[in-house]
Amino acid sequence: MFHPLPTGQIQKIGLLLLPKFSLIALSSVVEPLRMANTQAEQRLYEWILISKDGLPVNASNEMTLSTDCSMENAPVLPAIIVVSSYDQERETEASTLNWLRRQAAFGATMGAVDTGSHILARAGLLDGVRATIHWEILDRFAENFPKIDVARDIFVIDGDRFTCAGATASLDLALNLIRAQHGHDLAARVADEFIYHRIRESSDEQRMPLRQRLQVSNPRLLKAIELMELSLSEPLTTSVIAEKAGVSVKALERLFHRWLKTTPGAYYRRLRLSKARQMLQLTDLAIIDVAIECGFSSAGYFSNAYKTSFGRPPSQDRVTWRPQVKNNSEQNQKRGTVH
């Protein structure tokens, strides 16, 4: 798919929209293709929107989008892209996985954006290939699917499989597709129309560098924060962090106060609680397991710290964010004492 096309050949793509799909990811794929057609003054790309039953699908922002057909009525297509977002770590219906397997068996190039990689992985369609997914769930994705060579790139193309981290990285994926099939000039004209100054390469990092994200320039402080971000499950002591960063504990405390107006311990705890909140929102893990995964050995301490930070206990926050998992949340609580 990511190679020059014969003159006059139209690239047809089916986009499978799953409930709560990412609208920005979908638009970032489709709009460059539409603009490529406009700039080339010919039909280079065609696409159809597919849902499980052919009915409209709600995006993660609650906007509803009509689709062209159901999976059952979809034509055989040369390329399929799975578009999803929240809740895709949860059980995906067997009918969806089987449909994707059939499309692959028919010879379709299989792709995914955002958490769509999780769906392809569950279907066994990423085994033995290099792939990526949104950074929020990348580490857990790697743990759950050891047969996949998981990368932190914004998108990955590996043979007849391609995966993308989602959001604006989907725009880079589409621009690289246009460039591969129709040349740099057309891709650059499309990017220019969208006031997009640089077409990123697949190997670009997903996350903004710490220096830019935090507006911190002190290298020792940046090293300390990097150590914290890499050790959320098994927290390091402040003295160990200071030693590895090349400063004394007192000096590290002064750096945190000067640049971030907080203490090393409070900053570290906030990182771990933020990770816990992501896991509560994006997975069905028992709350006690989330606590342990984020370095809290005491259920009571985790619950109190979480409530202090976010205004409500973890169980209530999970149900508020995802009402549909209320029953699961209640069942999971039976495994621990976290509330």
Secondary structure, DSSP 4 states (H G I P E B T S, - for coil): --SPPPTTPPEEEEEEEPTTB-HHHHHHHHHHHHHHHHHHTS--EEEEEEESSSS-EEBTTS-EE--SEETTTPPP-SEEEEE-BTTTTSPPPHHHHHHHHHHHHTT-EEEEETTHHHHHHHTT-STTSEE---GGGHHHHHHH-TTSEE--BSEEEETTEEEE--TTHHHHHHHHHHHHHH-HHHHHHHHHHTT------TTSBSSPPHHHHHT---HHHHHHHHHHHH-SSSPPPHHHHHHHHTS-HHHHHHHHHHHHSS-HHHHHHHHHHHHHHHHHHH----HHHHHHHTT---HHHHHHHHHHHHSS-HHHHHHHH-GGGHHHHHHHHTTS---
